Amino acid sequence: MKTIAVLLICLGSLVAPAFARPHHKDSAAYTAAVKASTAKAMAMFPDYDVAGTPIHQAIQDEIQRQKEINPTYFKNPEWPEQIARACAAVLGIEPARPMQASK
């Protein structure tokens, strides 16, 4: 049941790319922005990259799902934060520090 809930909540994050800042996926600016977003996600959710934790597994599952059904999702360089927030919300995991809006 949690897996279904995770998928449903993560689906809500599909609308975010429509508001993405324009970056070319192969540009240095895009790469830097993704790295910054990943760092923010890891600060909010320390288990983001800890294999075997529920949030890590949910994030990996959602990344794979987005690659298969909506590859354009990754045009928004803030996708790491968006996926982490959505998956954490479904799992009932609070951020380690208050979330700040991305600029």
Secondary structure, DSSP 8 states (H G I E B T S, - for coil): -HHHHHHHHHHHGGGGGGG-----TTSHHHHHHHHHHHHHHHHH-GGGG-TTSHHHHHHHHHHHHHHHH-GGGGGSTTHHHHHHHHHHHHHT---SS------
